[in-house]
Amino acid sequence: MGIGFRELLIILAIALLIFGAKKLRTIGSDLGSAVKGFKKAMNEGDSDESTRQLEQDKRPDAGFESDKQESSDSKRA
């Protein structure tokens, strides 16, 4: 029940009549640029998030490991 090829051609012809070929080309170009910019921003956001996650993984914990070692050393003594 989607849009078929015939319906798509009719919509394109109506848009061509309303806007004209030059304006339709400009609209398409602007829309393509917007989609490209959106994809670029999404990829940058993903890389920023993964970099932030890697940096967080490299940070030492709150010192729980050293506390465990100190308490086990004090129990031995």
C-alpha positions as CSV (number, residue, x, y, z in Angstrom):
1,M,0.0,0.0,0.0
2,G,3.0,2.3,-0.5
3,I,3.7,4.8,-3.2
4,G,4.2,3.2,-6.5
5,F,6.3,4.5,-9.5
6,R,3.3,6.0,-11.2
7,E,2.3,8.0,-8.1
8,L,5.8,9.2,-7.6
9,L,6.0,10.4,-11.2
10,I,2.7,12.3,-10.7
11,I,3.9,14.0,-7.5
12,L,7.2,14.9,-9.2
13,A,5.3,16.4,-12.2
14,I,3.1,18.5,-9.9
15,A,6.1,19.7,-8.0
16,L,7.8,20.6,-11.3
17,L,4.8,22.6,-12.3
18,I,4.5,24.4,-9.0
19,F,8.2,25.2,-8.3
20,G,9.8,25.1,-11.7
21,A,12.9,23.3,-12.8
22,K,15.4,25.8,-11.4
23,K,13.8,26.1,-8.0
24,L,13.3,22.3,-7.8
25,R,17.0,21.8,-8.4
26,T,17.9,24.3,-5.7
27,I,15.5,22.6,-3.2
28,G,17.1,19.3,-4.0
29,S,20.6,20.6,-3.6
30,D,19.7,22.2,-0.3
31,L,18.0,19.1,0.9
32,G,21.1,17.0,-0.1
33,S,23.4,19.4,1.8
34,A,21.2,19.2,4.9
35,V,21.2,15.4,4.9
36,K,25.0,15.3,4.3
37,G,25.5,17.7,7.2
38,F,23.2,15.7,9.5
39,K,25.1,12.5,8.7
40,K,28.5,14.2,9.4
41,A,27.2,15.5,12.7
42,M,26.0,12.1,13.7
43,N,29.3,10.5,12.8
44,E,31.2,13.2,14.8
45,G,28.9,12.6,17.8
46,D,29.5,8.9,17.6
47,S,33.3,9.3,17.5
48,D,33.2,11.8,20.3
49,E,31.1,9.4,22.4
50,S,33.4,6.5,21.7
51,T,36.5,8.6,22.5
52,R,34.9,9.8,25.8
53,Q,34.1,6.1,26.6
54,L,37.7,5.1,25.9
55,E,39.1,7.9,28.0
56,Q,36.8,6.9,30.8
57,D,37.9,3.3,30.6
58,K,41.6,4.4,30.9
59,R,41.0,6.3,34.2
60,P,41.9,4.4,37.3
61,D,39.0,3.3,39.6
62,A,38.3,5.0,42.9
63,G,41.1,3.1,44.6
64,F,39.2,0.0,45.5
65,E,41.9,-2.3,44.3
66,S,44.6,-0.6,46.4
67,D,42.2,-0.7,49.5
68,K,41.8,-4.4,49.1
69,Q,45.5,-5.0,48.9
70,E,46.2,-2.8,52.0
71,S,43.5,-4.5,54.0
72,S,44.8,-8.0,53.1
73,D,48.4,-6.9,53.9
74,S,47.3,-5.6,57.3
75,K,45.4,-8.9,58.0
76,R,48.6,-10.8,57.3
77,A,50.7,-8.8,59.8
